[in-house]
């Protein structure tokens, strides 16, 4: 269920945005990281989700990036 909502859902929204020529801003979660970094995470840090929720959220980010070249995803 998490992948239907957090991965397929953003892909569907990205496809609609692409067809409409709209911009998409996607806010994600810190769950795409494993929490082992001592400082603050930034957009260029490699993701390493540990659970199903984090994996599904990260897959949503990947799906958006693959669908929309000019997307903005924010962790």
C-alpha positions in Angstrom: 0.0 0.0 0.0 2.9 2.4 0.8 4.3 2.0 -2.7 0.8 2.7 -4.3 0.5 5.9 -2.4 4.1 7.2 -2.1 5.6 5.9 -5.3 2.9 5.4 -7.9 0.9 8.4 -6.7 3.7 10.9 -7.3 4.4 9.3 -10.7 0.8 9.8 -11.7 0.9 13.4 -10.6 4.2 14.0 -12.5 2.6 12.5 -15.7 -0.3 14.9 -15.4 2.0 17.8 -14.7 4.1 16.9 -17.8 1.0 16.6 -20.0 -0.3 20.0 -18.8 3.1 21.7 -18.9 2.9 22.4 -15.2 5.7 22.5 -12.6 5.7 20.1 -9.7 7.2 20.6 -6.3 7.4 17.5 -4.2 8.2 17.5 -0.5 9.6 14.2 0.7 10.7 13.0 4.2 13.8 12.5 6.1 13.0 8.7 6.0 14.8 8.5 2.7 18.0 8.7 4.8 19.3 6.2 7.3 19.9 8.8 10.1 23.6 8.0 10.5 24.9 11.3 9.3 26.1 13.6 12.2 25.2 16.8 10.5 22.1 18.0 8.5 21.2 16.2 5.3 21.3 18.1 2.0 19.8 17.3 -1.3 23.0 15.9 -2.7 23.5 13.3 0.1 22.9 9.7 -1.1 19.6 8.3 0.1 19.6 5.1 2.1 16.0 4.4 3.2 15.8 1.6 5.8 12.1 0.8 6.0 9.2 0.3 3.6 7.9 3.8 4.1 11.3 5.4 3.3 11.8 3.1 0.3 8.4 4.0 -1.0 9.0 7.7 -0.5 12.4 7.5 -2.2 10.8 5.6 -5.2 8.3 8.4 -5.5 11.2 10.9 -5.9 12.8 8.6 -8.5 9.5 8.3 -10.4 9.1 12.1 -10.5 12.7 12.7 -11.6 12.3 10.1 -14.4 9.0 11.6 -15.5 9.7 15.3 -15.3 13.1 16.7 -16.2 12.5 20.0 -14.5 11.0 18.8 -11.2 12.0 20.0 -7.8 12.0 17.4 -5.1 12.9 18.5 -1.6 13.8 16.2 1.3 
